[in-house]
């Protein structure tokens, strides 16, 4: 399979995400000494590929950051009204806020496994409401990050 073929819907999804958010993700990744695909993968998962309620409609929260958080422009509440979730101007400010809030957990973690595991072990991502770990979180981040890694070779 040619990972650069945009006629393939799976490739197109990854390549379009890279086109839209790759430069900001690359900048944040460089500052954290991690990989661009880790930032892209986490943002795709946490925002349901931009279709989640906190990423849509100008809310631009691609990293599920709760309010208050750095660079936030305000907040919206979850459907149950129990949690305030930050809003941002754009993907770049959401990614920078992630770096400020949780960058210390992932700095120098180039592999998707250690990147995701560090976030989960700190209780920041991939945690159920009852405090238990979501078993699929680390493998999901690894899988999506791998998809980005393969397609970043296509160039921009």
C-alpha positions, 0 to 999 in steps of 0.5 A: 500500500502506498501511504501517500495515496490520498485516494485511500480514505485512511491515508487521506485522513492522516495526510489531511491531519498532517497538513492542518496540524503538522507544523504546530505539532512539529514545533511543540514536539521539538520543544519537548524533544519528542516526536511529531507523530506522538503529538499528532497521535495524541491530539487525533485520539483525544479530539476524535480526529477533530470531531469531538465536542471540545474540538469542534465549533471553534473550541479547539481543545485537541488535548482534552485539557481541563479549565483552567489551563495555560493559553485558554480563552475560556471554557465549556462544560461537559454534558453532565455539567461536572467538568470545565474544559478549556477552549483555545484560539486554534490547534497551535495554542491547544498544543502549546497549552499541552506542552506547558501543562504536561510537557514535563511528563513526556520531555525526551520520550521519543517512542509512542509507548513511553510517551503515552505510558508516561501520561497514563501513569501520571493519571493525566490521560487514559484514565476511566472515571473510576480511576482505573487505566483504560487498557487500550489507551497506550496501544491506541496512541502507539497505533495512531502515532505509527500511522502518522510516522509512516505518512510523515515520510510523504512530505508536505 
